[in-house]
Amino acid sequence: MRAESSKKMASFLQRILGGKKPAHQALSAIQAKSAEAPEEESRHHAQTSEAQSKLNLLFAFVDPKDPFAPGELAEEQFPGPILSILSAKKFDRIFLFYTPHTRKNAQETEAEALQRYPDCRITLHELPISDPRNYRVLIGLLRAIVQKLALAWRMRGGQSYVCVSSGTAEMRAAWFLLAATGVLPAKFLQVGTPARPLFGKANVREVQLESSDWENIRDLALPTMTQLSGVPTSSLSGARGPRILPESPSKPKETRREESPTETGEYEIIMGSPDEPTAKESAPLQLPGLDEVLLELGIYVGSATLRHAVEQAAIAADSHLPVLLQGETGTGKEEFAKLIHRLSPRFPKGMVVINCAAIPMTLAESYLFGHVKGAFTDASTDHKGIFESADGSTLFLDEIAELTLEVQGKLLRVLQDGVVQRMGTTAPRHVDVRIIAASNRDLRKEVSAGRFREDLYFRLDVVSIRLPPLRERRHEIANLALTLLREINQRRHKPRRLGTDALMRLERYHWPGNVRELAHVLERSVLYARDEVIRGEDLLITDNQQAKDMFAALPEPRQGFSVEDYLNQARKQLFLRALAACKGNQSEAAAMLGVSKQAVNKFVSGQSDNPG
């Protein structure tokens, strides 16, 4: 069975990489040229005395987004993968590989890189490939060049790095295979973009692979790589990646492959050493970082106020306490519920989402708590309610204020005792459910009006998070709009960009539907846009009440009018509004106004000295 498993994996890898014969014709076209590269580098090295003990080398494929990628804002562009990497780390030699499709990108990238970093040396290598997704030809051509370059520079103490964020998926995979088989011992660098940072300000990080990962890749890749290159296995059998630790002779490492039936009846292959735990025996689930989950869920945080709400949600996620989310329609209450569940230990079980406003009130009790056969006329079988279905997980009750007072009373018992009672029986059923409730109404006012139970409100209000409306964080509308547009463009063949006048119009609008309305406006505007750039008049905003000229409310100049007095009064009102919106927090008010904290502090001090 073990031999059969090995054959399956070898066959799978063979299908990915191609046939058994190397691409002789393509190889012969460039081998003569690439063979001269190490000798030329050696002559240059002999002529120059290197003061550095270790040289940094970069190997990378040129991407269609090199040297620059257009942003979502008109006339905006960001550095591509290669320029991003060069800005984060110094390299002495750079080897850029490209195909005929990216020849112009390669030439422009070289020119831009030399202008920015005149001390580095760049060598371009064209791979004559018509289809850059062809593994067999790609690896054959790449290996012919890289092996000689890597060997020559390794003898001089060079440290090789590979960019795994540029080129096609096949190109990126080729780097891993070449490194795993020892052809190019290198460290891997992953790059984000300024438009969508992945790793903070540096935006570049090194990809760490464990020793066992390299061993598995190497064991599977070596036979096929040997067939592709025609090199005897013995010359590569001792190859190791740069982070592979030497094996202990007293305890040889043995790779095992086992087959076990899955729930679907198929077989899965489990790889590892006899002494290592398999995936099924691994350590408890490791929870991801907050920023990583925000990116995963598509939650954009651009203000201190919203960041505070996010941090509250992250802290609450680790507990089992009920959470009450309050905010206007479209502020993202369901996204926050997903955030809390994603960061909680209950994440392995999916969150159950219920819109209470959509439940027929006559069926609400049966729907939520279940019923037994014969409980009412149409109850022909026992039925498990939503609470039992969510046992062990999280239940999100959206628009909870829409439930009747009677159903609210039954919900209170579940929160107090963790017990549900199906309709038609008195038998209790214990459930372990974490409740996240949401409402676009002010529940305190609903309690005062007699429409919401006070005891249920206090039971839910253990952890209360208010989501601010978009008009209270107007300064983040521009970046939020560009982020939403970026997501829309990823689904379209013809991306659109926003003009500065369009951004100004978006910032002036009052957004009664908040983020949801902003997303819908952008979706409509992109769909019907006639040009690549969406201008202010192209925005399809259905309610144009406050999207008028921002200067229309200015007073008319007259005799005795003072511009300075008017501006001082306007400035005073803006500072007061910002401080009120931020509940006196000077740092948040400064961020909202786009000024320094010292400016706000100075204003507050001046107000206390002279309130008039």
Helices and strands as residue ranges (DSSP letters): H 2-17, H 24-47, E 56-61, E 68-70, E 77-79, H 81-88, E 93-98, G 100-102, H 103-116, E 121-126, H 135-154, E 159-163, H 169-180, E 187-191, E 204-207, H 211-229, G 233-235, E 256-261, E 267-272, G 279-281, H 290-297, H 304-317, E 323-326, H 333-342, E 352-355, G 356-358, H 364-369, E 370-371, E 383-384, H 386-389, E 394-398, G 400-402, H 405-417, E 419-421, E 428-430, E 434-439, H 443-448, H 454-460, E 463-466, G 470-476, H 477-489, E 497-498, H 500-508, H 514-528, E 533-534, G 536-538, H 563-581, H 586-593, H 597-609
